[in-house]
C-alpha cells in the first residue's frame, strides 16, 4: 500500500530522530482509550507509516506498534 502523504520539509533523518516521540504520542492516545480508527487519522500514525514504508526492515507497521503498545499498557494496569 502506498501512501500519498505529503510531508514537505521532512527528511527521513528527521522522522527517525522523532521516532520515540511518535511512539510516545501513540502510547498516550492508547492510554486515553482512542480506537485504532481514530489513531490512524493522527500525524504520529502517518509519520510511523512513512518510516515503515521507507525502511521496513528497521521500523514496524503502525498496526503492529498499536497492538504492541496496547498489550504493554494493559499488562501494566
Rosetta silent file (secondary structure, phi, psi, omega in degrees, C-alpha in Angstrom):
SEQUENCE: XXXXXXXXXXXXXXXXXXXXXXXXXXXXXXXXXXXXXXXXXXXXXXXXXXXXXXXXXXXXXXXXXXXXXXXXXXXXX
SCORE:     score description
SCORE:     0.000 S_00000001
   1 L     0.000  124.249  176.561    0.000    0.000    0.000 S_00000001
   2 L   -97.015  147.097  178.898    1.450    3.327   -0.985 S_00000001
   3 L  -107.090  146.104  178.065    0.599    6.465    0.858 S_00000001
   4 L  -106.075   36.403 -178.453    0.015    9.808   -0.730 S_00000001
   5 L   -82.746  128.282  179.052    1.001   11.692    2.382 S_00000001
   6 L  -100.790  124.643  177.630    2.956   14.810    1.676 S_00000001
   7 L  -124.441   75.870 -177.968    5.479   15.849    4.295 S_00000001
   8 L   -61.857  132.318  175.900    7.164   18.906    2.871 S_00000001
   9 L    87.076   -9.492  179.588   10.446   19.711    4.524 S_00000001
  10 L   -95.352  133.772  176.145   10.730   16.463    6.478 S_00000001
  11 L  -105.011  164.781  176.820   13.627   14.152    5.814 S_00000001
  12 H   -59.995  -38.655  178.329   13.940   10.507    6.734 S_00000001
  13 H   -59.507  -41.439  178.268   16.602   11.533    9.247 S_00000001
  14 H   -67.709  -39.417  177.063   14.178   13.903   10.955 S_00000001
  15 H   -63.445  -43.303  179.001   11.493   11.238   11.006 S_00000001
  16 H   -63.674  -40.328 -179.731   13.949    8.758   12.504 S_00000001
  17 H   -63.940  -31.657 -178.227   15.072   11.283   15.119 S_00000001
  18 L   -95.520    5.087 -179.371   11.462   11.822   16.185 S_00000001
  19 H   -51.377  -47.457  179.102   10.510    8.131   16.211 S_00000001
  20 H   -59.701  -33.857  178.546   10.427    7.960   20.047 S_00000001
  21 H   -68.303  -38.285  178.521    8.061   10.950   20.099 S_00000001
  22 H   -65.505  -40.275  177.414    5.687    9.301   17.630 S_00000001
  23 H   -65.731  -39.935  178.955    5.651    6.160   19.766 S_00000001
  24 H   -64.354  -41.930  178.648    5.048    8.238   22.889 S_00000001
  25 H   -61.948  -42.891  179.017    2.160   10.046   21.191 S_00000001
  26 H   -64.730  -40.171  178.655    0.627    6.729   20.172 S_00000001
  27 H   -60.424  -42.886  179.314    1.065    5.405   23.722 S_00000001
  28 H   -64.933  -40.256  178.829   -0.756    8.474   25.092 S_00000001
  29 H   -64.262  -40.192  177.891   -3.601    8.056   22.609 S_00000001
  30 H   -65.719  -43.035  179.213   -3.991    4.409   23.603 S_00000001
  31 H   -60.320  -34.001  177.809   -3.913    5.356   27.280 S_00000001
  32 L   -75.696   -6.729  178.176   -6.731    7.846   26.560 S_00000001
  33 L    86.962   18.145  179.346   -8.765    4.975   25.117 S_00000001
  34 L   -68.095  143.248  177.524   -8.698    6.086   21.480 S_00000001
  35 L   -77.678  162.774  178.899   -9.738    3.456   18.949 S_00000001
  36 H   -62.928  -32.396  178.123   -7.383    2.315   16.220 S_00000001
  37 H   -62.027  -40.676  178.892   -9.639    4.090   13.693 S_00000001
  38 H   -72.415  -39.567 -179.315   -9.072    7.408   15.467 S_00000001
  39 H   -66.109  -32.823  178.972   -5.353    6.820   15.943 S_00000001
  40 L   -62.894  -18.824 -179.188   -4.986    6.054   12.204 S_00000001
  41 L   -94.178    9.086 -176.790   -6.004    9.657   11.486 S_00000001
  42 L   -95.261  162.130  177.344   -3.198   11.183   13.551 S_00000001
  43 H   -64.662  -40.347 -178.048    0.095   12.708   12.492 S_00000001
  44 H   -61.388  -39.999  178.506    2.060   10.215   14.586 S_00000001
  45 H   -62.851  -45.455 -179.282    0.447    7.316   12.702 S_00000001
  46 H   -60.924  -42.277 -179.640    1.225    8.927    9.346 S_00000001
  47 H   -68.124  -40.377  177.395    4.847    9.502   10.279 S_00000001
  48 H   -64.488  -36.754  178.156    5.248    5.948   11.582 S_00000001
  49 H   -65.934  -41.290  177.715    3.699    4.675    8.362 S_00000001
  50 H   -62.400  -46.213  178.648    6.152    6.699    6.273 S_00000001
  51 H   -58.987  -44.449  179.861    9.081    5.329    8.276 S_00000001
  52 H   -64.622  -42.350 -179.262    7.849    1.769    7.825 S_00000001
  53 H   -65.869  -35.836 -179.123    7.270    2.237    4.103 S_00000001
  54 H   -81.590  -36.899 -176.217   10.724    3.748    3.570 S_00000001
  55 L  -133.340   68.147 -173.797   12.654    1.474    5.944 S_00000001
  56 L   -64.918  -23.129  179.053   10.532   -1.661    6.503 S_00000001
  57 L   -79.966  -17.423 -178.320   13.378   -3.709    7.962 S_00000001
  58 L  -102.340  -28.804 -175.013   14.026   -1.106   10.663 S_00000001
  59 L  -126.788  131.807 -179.021   10.524    0.101   11.560 S_00000001
  60 L   -75.024  163.190  175.511    7.415   -1.970   12.211 S_00000001
  61 L   -66.197  145.372  178.287    3.981   -1.250   10.767 S_00000001
  62 H   -57.641  -33.813  177.559    1.919    1.166   12.857 S_00000001
  63 H   -59.428  -42.920  179.443   -0.756   -1.548   13.253 S_00000001
  64 H   -65.681  -44.688  178.793    1.811   -3.800   14.913 S_00000001
  65 H   -61.619  -40.156  178.593    3.046   -0.983   17.152 S_00000001
  66 H   -59.090  -49.556 -179.470   -0.513   -0.152   18.159 S_00000001
  67 H   -62.691  -41.560 -179.670   -1.176   -3.761   19.195 S_00000001
  68 H   -63.835  -47.751 -179.869    2.164   -3.995   20.984 S_00000001
  69 H   -67.192  -37.002  178.329    1.682   -0.765   22.929 S_00000001
  70 H   -63.928  -43.305  177.977   -1.915   -1.640   23.731 S_00000001
  71 H   -65.189  -41.113  178.713   -0.836   -5.005   25.137 S_00000001
  72 H   -60.672  -45.443 -178.852    2.008   -3.334   27.062 S_00000001
  73 H   -70.428  -33.545  179.177   -0.333   -0.796   28.649 S_00000001
  74 H   -73.394  -26.610  177.141   -2.973   -3.381   29.518 S_00000001
  75 H   -71.321  -30.035 -179.672   -0.335   -5.528   31.248 S_00000001
  76 H   -73.565  -34.503 -175.981    0.621   -2.575   33.461 S_00000001
  77 L   -93.837    0.000    0.000   -2.961   -1.945   34.585 S_00000001
